[in-house]
Each structure stands twice: as C-alpha cells, then as structure tokens.
C-alpha cells in the first residue's frame, strides 16, 4: 500500500551526508583563509536583486541551495570574523562555537525548560558565569539573545522590586511614586529603550555627568539622588557602566556600590563590553567591585567570542528574579517526575521558546578554559595601547579620548581646525578604508569631535594589522586633505 505521507527528512541520507561534509570543509577553509580576503565587499546590484525574488513554491535540490549561498551570501558578509574588523563592538566568533550551534540545532531542544541534558548545560553555563563574576552559588541568571535583552530583564526585576505595589497585578499606574534610574551620560541607548518598554518612560533615566575619562561623576550622582528624593521621586537603580560603547570608559564600581548600599538602591552593572575583564590576569582590577552588583548584564558574543547571539544576566536575588517572570498556563504544569520536572528556565525571562545557545558557549569554554580567554582580553587591551602609541607619535593625528580599555578614538587633523571639515574628511577616510576592504573601523562623536573609532575585541587581530590600518588611513588622508582645508 502506497504511503502518501511526507517528511522533511532527505530521501537519501548518503547524499545529505556528503553535502554536509562539503559544507564543513568549506567552512574550515572560509575561516582559515579569512586574512586573505577583504574585510568587507559591497554587494553588486545583481546580488541585491537576487534576494528580492518571490517565495519558492517548488523544491530546489539542497546542493543548488548551497551553491546559491556560496555565490551570493558568503562573499558579502559583515566581515566581523576578519582580524581587521573593529567596527562598533562585534564578536569575532570561533569555529568550535559554530560547531556548537550546529549540534544544538541537531539536538533541537527547546530550552524553555525540561528534564534534559540541554537544560543542564544551560544552567551550568549560567553557574560558570556566576563563578567568574564572583556571584554566590545561590544567585540566579538566564541566557538571553544579547545585552539589550539582558538589561531589559534586569530592569524589569528592578521595576517590580521597587514599584511599591504588586506591579504584575496592578500595573504601573498603581505605583505611588515615579521611579528613577541613574546612569552616566555615556550609557548605552538600550537602557532608555528598556525603560520606555517597561512603561516608565525616557524621563525615568537620569543621565549623570562624567569626568575627563567619561566615568560617572560620583558627587553628581549623589546630588541627583538627593534632589529626586526631595521631589518625591523614588531612586530605584544605578546603572554602572563597565566599558562604555563610545570610548570604553569604566565607572567606579566600588564607589557606586557603596552609594547603592547606603541609599537602598539597586546596583546594576552593564558589563556587556567589559565585565569579562574580570578574568583577564593583567587587567582584572579595572572592574574591581563588579562582584558587589545586584545584577550584571554580560555579552559572551563579545569578549568570549561566542558566535552570535549570546547574552546573559546574573541576578543576586534569585527569588526576586523568579517572582518577576514565573507564569504557567494550564497546558504547562510542572511535575516532580518526567520530562517537565525540575527548574523551568522560561520562569526567568520573557521567552517561553528558547534556543539552545548555551552549547556554543559551553563547548568553547571547555575547549579553551577561561584562563586563555582572559589572556586574549589582555592581548586586545595591549593592542589598543599599541595603537594609541602610534596615534600619539604622529602629529597629523589627534587622540580624541583616553584609552582606558580597548577602544581607540582618533582622527586625522593635520592642522585643520574647522569641525565640519574634519567631520567630512574623517568620514570619507572611514568609508574609503571600508570600501577598499582594508579594515572596518566605525565612527562616533566624543565631546563634540567626530572621529574614527577602533574597538579591538578580536582574537585574530595582530599588531601588524594595526600598522597596516594606520598606514592606509594616512595614505588615504594625504590624498584627500587638501580638498578639506579652508
């Protein structure tokens, strides 16, 4: 009797196996040869048009699908795995992590919860992060898509803890006082977005002035807290930045922790850039006091080089964390035995369906050990200091911000004083460097000065990459500069 039922499994597993082996071989070569390729390549119009075709109705052989990707996707990626990619703040990934993603997809587990080995690995990764950050074993945490979601989870816990009412039942309209969150004026934009999402509004965020190293001004923080209390506003949380996005600035975590303890304010650390400096043997002191936080946002897909995406939030008060998110419908009742027994991971965040992102972190940490990963952080910080030395040595260049971590902000000036001309010139330099595939810096504005920004958190970067980059910046600039003089 003919069976008309269908499946997505291949009709010939041997053909699929051969193609999978080819994909792995190509992937290894793609990473092994990364230094020989341009960092970034503009897509031709034909490629753009190819990705605007209608949805396929009929099947295409998988080999043809893969050929399509080799031709139209792989040559035009972001380039952040390249050793000369230093734009924004991207992770450079690692091959073991990529294998972890593949195996996680093969396993197919939904990490909302369940009595599975995958859930145990997820929990173990969070436990490892608690250990590395100096948090107690009975603290809580959850993996997230990235830092923005990690910070949103933390701020939700803070809002509920400081609301003065059962905000889950009554809503924010029942709160007796407005809440205030404090952060430096260098704070990442995701915090404002989080407070808007939580219904507290952008005005709930007080941006505190910073010093000449862009660290939160402690007396200014104390004045802001006192003024809000006098005005009937409840100070809820201080967000300390351990590595700002603009310049890598590091707030004084111990001083902020002391204020929060004295004032009964939640102490949150946005450590998405710099928290893992705590495992770097030469630079761990830069984040001294991070272990005192009530919550920390982490980004393993940055300085642990986990392939995107992977974030984490740690929470000292596990009960508060659980009470903020725990919810079960009649269709999802916990048991003491069977598949649904044990800790339910979805009770600690927004997502009921959760991918198995823990495996790529787990495999990379097991393979390399946190001591090596810490040395790579030290290596990147030393490379930033090396680039700083090169910039300071050339009178045509201006260092725009102190290099306190691994971000170097500088610009080509060569005697030009007009800010509009400098912005146009340095933007053109950046674009030509990117378009030539030489390197990918980004740009920013620091204290009113537009500049190039080089964020070095790439385990493939070498000092000679920085030499090449700066020589190309100067070559391009010398060909442009006369057009921008007054």
N, C-alpha and C positions, 0 to 999 in steps of 0.2 A: 504494500500500500504506500502510495506517494505521500511524503510529508511536506506540506507547503509552508510550514512554519519557518521563520527566518531568524538569523542571528547576525551580530556584528563580528563574530569570530571569523578569521580567514578560512577559506575553503582548503587552502594548502599551507599548513604551518611551516613547511620547509622553505617555501618562498619568502614567507614573512621573516623567518629566522635569518636567511641570507641577507635580506634587505636591512634588517636591524643591525647585523654585523657591519654592513657597509656604512650605516649611519654612525656607528661608534667609531669606526676607522676614520671617517671624515671629520668627526667631532674632535678626535685626538689631534688630527693634522691641523684643523682650524685653530686650535689653541696653541699648538706647538709653533705654528708659523705666524702668530699674531704680530710679532715685532716687524715682520717683513711687509706688512700691509699698511696702507694709510689708516690713520686713526678713524677717520670718518670720510664717507664718499656721498656726494649729492646724488639722489635718485634721478635717473633720466625720466623724461615725460612718459616714455613707453612703459616704464615700471609703474609709475603712478596710475596710468590708465589701466594697467593690468589688474590693479587692486580695486577697480571700480566696476568690475564685471558683475552680472546678476548672479544670484544664488544658484548653485548647481542643482539640477533636478535628477540627472542621471549619474551613475557612479563613474569614477575615474580610477584606473589602476593605481595602487599606492606608490609604485615606482615612479609613475608620471607625476604624482603629487609631490613626491620628494624632489624630483628634478626641478619642478617649479620653484620650490623653496631654495634650492641651491643656486638657482639663477636669479631669483627676484627678491629673496629675503636676506640671505647670509652676507652678500656684499654690501648691504646698506643698513647695517645695524647701528645702534648708538655709538658703539666703539668703546664702551666703558671697561671692557676686559683688556684693552690695549695699555701698554706701560706708560704711554704719554697722554692718557686721558685723566685730566684733573679738573673737569668742569663740575660746577655745582657741588654735590657731595654724593658721589655714586660709589657703590661697591664694585670691585673688580672680579668677584666670583671666584670659584675654584672648581676643578674638574670633579673632585670627589663629591662636592655638593651637588653638581649636576647629576651624577650617578644616583645620589640620594633622592633627588626629585623623580628620577625615572623609577626607582624601586618603590617610592611612595605611591606613584601612580599605578604601578603594577599591583601593589597591595590593595589599593583602592579604599582604604578605611576612611570613614567619616569620623573626624576627631571631635565631634560634639561630645562624645563620651562613649563609655562601653568598657567591658571587661576584656580588653585586648592588649597585646604587646605594644601596638602602636600608641595606645593611650599611656602605657607605662613609659615609653620613650619620651613622649611629650612632657610628662610630669618630671622625668629625670632631667631633661634639658632645663626646665624652669628651676629645679633644685640646684643644678650646677651654677646657674646664673646667680641664684641667691648666695651660694657659697663664694663665688668670685666677687660679688659686691659687698660681702660682709654682712648679709642679712641673716637673721636667725632661721633655723630649720623650720620653725612653725609659721613662718611668714607665708604669703601667698603670691600668686603670679599667674600670668597667662601669656601665651604667644599670640601675636597679632600680625596684621599684614605689614605693619611698619610703625614708625614713630608717631605719625599723626594719630593713628588708631590707639596706640599705647597711651598717648597723652589724653585722648578723649576718654578712655576707660578710667584713667586716674582721676580726671576732673569730675566725672560722673560720681565716683565714690566720694570725693570731697564735697560736692554739692549736697549729696544725700546726708553725709555725716554732719554738715554744718548748717543745714537748712532750718533747723529749729522746729520742724514738723515732719511727719511721715510724708515726704515729698512723693514717694511712689504712689501713695493712696490719694493725697490731696492735691498734688501738683504744685508748681512754683508760685501760683497765685496766692497760695495759703502761707507763704513764708512771711514771718513777722518783720524781717529786715532784709534789705538787699545785701548780697554777698560781694566781697571784693577779693580778687586775685591779684597778686603783685608779681611783676617780672621786670627785668631790665629792659631798656629801650632797644636792646638787641634781640629780643625774644623772637622765636620763630612764629610765623603767621598762623601755624596750625592751632596755637593756643586761643587766639581770638576766634577762629572758626569753631573750635570746640565749645567755647562759652556761648557763642551765638546758637549753636546747635542745641545746647542744653537749655535754651530759653532764658539765659541770664543776660544776654546782650553784650555787645562790644564794650559798653561802658563798665562792665564788671571787671575789666582788665585795666589795672593801673600800671603804666609803664614808667619805671623809676629811672632817673638819670644815671649815667655811667661815668666812670673816671677816664683818665687818659689811656687806659688799657681796655676800655669798653667793658669793665666789670661793674656790676651793680654797686651804686654808691650806698654804703650801709647807713650813714646818718640820714640820707634822703629817704631810704626805706622806712626807717623808724619814724620820721616826720609824717610820712604818708599814712602809716598805720594809725598814729595818734590822731591825725586830722579826720580820718574816716570814723574812728570810734566816737569822736566828739560830734560828728554829723549824723550819727545813728546808723552808720553802715558797718556791717559785721566783717572784719578781716577774716577770711577763710583760708587762704593758701598763699604761700610764697613759692613761686616757680624759680628755682635757681637754675642757671644755665651752665652746664659742664661742657663747654665748647660751643660757642655761638656759630651760626651758619655764616655770618658775614666775615668774621675775622678769626674765629676760633677762641674767643675770649672765654675765660673761666671765672665764674663768680666765686667769692669767698664762701665756700660751703659751710665751714665751721661757724663762721660769724652768723650766717643766716640760720643755721640750725639752732644756735643759742637764742636768737630772737624768737624763733617759732616756739621753742620750748617755753620761754618766758611769757609769751603772749597767747598761748594756746591756739596756735595757728598750724595748719597742716604744712609740712615741709616736703615739697615735691621737687625732684631733680629731673630736668630734661637732659638726659645723658645720651641722647641719640648720636651725637658726634663723639663725645669724649669719655663716656662712662667706662669703657673698656681700657682706658689708660690705667685703670687700677691694676691691671695685670702686666703692665709694662715695667720691667725692673728698674729702668733708669728714670722714669717719669711718673711713677705712681703717685708721688706726693702732690702732683698737680690737681688731683681730685680728692685730696685729703678731706674727710668728713662726709663723703658720699654714703658711707655706711650708717649715718645718722638719719637719713631721709625716712619719711613715712611712705614714700613711693618713688620709684625710679622708672623712667622710660628708657629703653635700650633699643639699639638697631643692629642686630647681628649682621644684616646685609651691608653694613658699612665696614667697620674695622675688624670684624671677624670674617669678612669676605664670603659670607654665605650668599649663594645666588638669590636674586630677588624672587619672592619677597619674604622678609622675616623680621618681625619686631617682637618686643616683649615689654610687659610692665610688671614690676615687682611691687607688692603691697605688704607693708609690715603687719597690718591688722587684717588677718585672714577672714575673720568673722564679718567685718565691715565689707570686705570685698564680696563675700558670698551673699550677704544680705542685699547688696546693690543690684545683683543680676539674677539671682535664683528665681526660676519660674518653670513650672511644668504643667502641660496640659494633661487631660485625661488619657491621651494617647501615648504618654511618655512617663509612666510611673516607675520610679526607681525600685529595685529589688535587692535583696541581700544575697541572692544567688543568680546564676545565669548570665546572659550577655550584658544586661543592663545594670549589673551590680557594680558597686564601688563609686568613686568620685566621678561626678558628671562634669566634664570640662566646660561645657557650654554655660554652666552656672557662674562663670567668672568673666563673661564678656557679652558682646552683642550678638555674636554669631552662633546659631544652632548648627548649621553646616560649617564644618571647619576642615580645611585641608591638612594633610599630614606634613606640614612644613618642618616639624621637629627633626625629621630623619636626616635632612641635609646638614643641619647644624650638628646633630649627634655624630654623624659619620666623620665630619671634618674635625670636630674636637677630639674624637677618639684617635683619628689618624695622626694629627699634628701635636696635640697637647696644648694646653693654654700657655705654657711657658714659651713655646716657639711663636705663637700668635702674639704674645706680649713683646717679644723681641722685634717682630715685624712692625709693631706700633712704634717702638723706639726708633727703628730704622726710618720710618716715614717722618717722624719728628726731626731727626737729624738731617734728612734730605731737605726739609723746609728751611732749616737753619743754613744749610749749604746754599740754597737758592737766595736766601736773604743776604748772605755774604756777597754773592755775585752781583746782586742788585745794588747794594751799598757801594761796591767798588767801581761802579760805572756812573760818572757824573751826568749822563744823559737820562738816567732813570731816577725815579723817586719812590721810596718805600712809603706807602700811604697809611699803614697800620703796624703796630708791634706784632712780631711773630711769636706768639705765646704758645702755639700748639703746632699745627701742621698746615696752616693756611697762610699764603703769602699774597698780599695785596700791593701791587705796584703799578706804575705807569711810566710811559715814555714822555719826557718833558722837553729836554734839550733846549732849555731857555724859554720855552713858550709859557706865557702866564695867563692867557685868556682861557677860562674854564670851558667855554663852549667849543673852542678849537681843540682843546685837549680831549674832551669827550669824543668829538668826532674822529680825531686821529686815532685814539686808542681803541675805539670801537672798530674802526677799519682794520687796524692791526690784528685784533682778535679774529675778525671774520676771515681775513686772508690766511691766518695761521690755521684756522679750522678747515677752510675750503681747500687748502693745499694738502690736507691730511697729515700735517706735521704733528700737531698736538691739539688737544681741546682744553684750553682754559675757558673760564666764563668771565663775566664782568659784574661789577657791583658799584655802589656809591658809598663811600665812607667819609663821614664828616664833610659832605658836600663835594667830595672829589671822586669823579668817575675813574675807575681803574680796572686793570686786569686782575683776576682772582684765580690763584692756583691752589687747589685743595688736594694735597698729596696723601691719599689713603689707599694706595695701590701697591700690592705686594710684588708687582712685576717692575716697578719703577727703579731705575738706577741713576746715579749721579750724572752719567754721560747723557741720559735722556734730558736732564735739566740743562746741561751745557748746550745740547743741540737746540732745544727750545729757545733759550735766551739768544743764541746767536741768530736764529731765524727771526725772532722778534726784532732784533736790532737791524738785520738786513732789510726786512720789510719796512721798518720805520724810517730808515735812512732814505729809502726811495720815495717816501710819502711826505716827509716832514716839511719840505719847502712849500708845499701846497697849503699848509695849515698855519704858516707864520703870518702875523698881522701885516 
